[in-house]
Amino acid sequence: MKSTTDETASLTHVAARIAGEDLQPGDFVTALTEIVELPSFLWCCDTAATSKDELVRLRYLPFEAGEPFKVIAICLPFVYTKRSNGKLKTFDTRRQQLVRLDKGSGKKIWQRMQRNS
């Protein structure tokens, strides 16, 4: 039994981490991780590890990770983007690690999301 695959359908692309200064308008990006800073006094009775006025940094995966955003302008540390539904979103590169999506993948997902919104 012979089997064949459509090579264009089986291509896998990898999103690449990117610094804000390497972005260009028209790029498709998404947030990979986000950092939140909370005061250490929120951690129950753990004064031995941190002082009361010290911030604790937490890295987490944002709910919108994977959603493509189209870069419209850059004024570091801010990256101004547009969602597929036309709404604007600002990323702060000090708090959010951005990845650039493969141009073809980003465009394809963007167009399908526009049709669904």
N, C-alpha and C positions, 0 to 999 in steps of 0.2 A: 504494500500500500504506500503510495507516494503522498507526501503532504507538502503543501506550499504555503508560504506566508507572504503577506504584502509587507515589503520592507519599510515602506513609508508609514504604515500603521504601527509598526513595532519599535520605532525609534524612541529612545528615552533621552530627555534633555535634563540637565542639572542646572538649578538656579545657582548663580554665583554671588557670593558675598561681595559687596562693593562699598567703597568709601564714597561719601557724599560728593567729593570733588571730582570723582570719575563718572558721575551721572550726567546725562544729557537730556534735554527736553525731547519727548517722544519715546523714551525708554519705558518699559513696563517693569514695575517693582512691586514687592510685597514685603511686609514685615516678617522677619524670621523669629526674632525674639524682642522682648521689651523689658526694660529695667524699671522697677518701682523702688523708691526709697521710703522707708518707714522709720519713725523714731524707735529707738531701742527699748523705750519703756513699755512698748506694746508686748514685748516678750515677757511672759510671766516669770517673775522672780529670778531672772538670770542676770544679776548685776555683776557677777564674777567675770563673765565673758565680755561684756561691753559696758561702757559708761552710759549714764542716763541720757546725755545729750548727743550721743553718737547715732548716726543713721545706719540702718541695716539695708543693704541692697539685695533685692530679690530679682532674679531673672525668670521670666515666664513666657509661655507661648501665647501670643495674642489670639483672640477668637477669630479675627479676620485673616490670619496667616493663610497664604495661598491665594487670596483674592487679588487679582491684578489691578494695579493703579497706574495710570498713565502720567508721567512726569510732565508738568506744564511749565514750571519755573523752579529755580534753585537760588536760595540766598542763605548760604550755610550759617548756622547749623540746620536750617529749615529747608525741607523739600516739599514743594507744593504740587499736589497731584489731583487727578480727577478720577472718580469712580465711573464705571460703565453706565450708571444711571444719571451722570452729569453732576453729581454732588462733589464738592471739593473736600479734600482732606489734607492736613498738614502733618508731615512727619518731622520729628525732632531727632536728628541723628545722634544726639548725646544720649537719648533714652531708647531709641529703636534701632536695631540692627537690620539694615535693608539688604535684600538680595535682588539682583537684576534677573528677570525672567528671560528665557530664550525669546528672541523677537517674534518668531513664528508662533510659538506656544502662547505667549502673552496676547498677541493679536487675535488668535483663534478663540481663546477663552473670553477675551474682552468683547468680541463680536457676538458670541453666543449669549453672554450675560446681558448685552444691550437688547437683544431680541426678547429675553425673558422678563425684562423689567418694565 
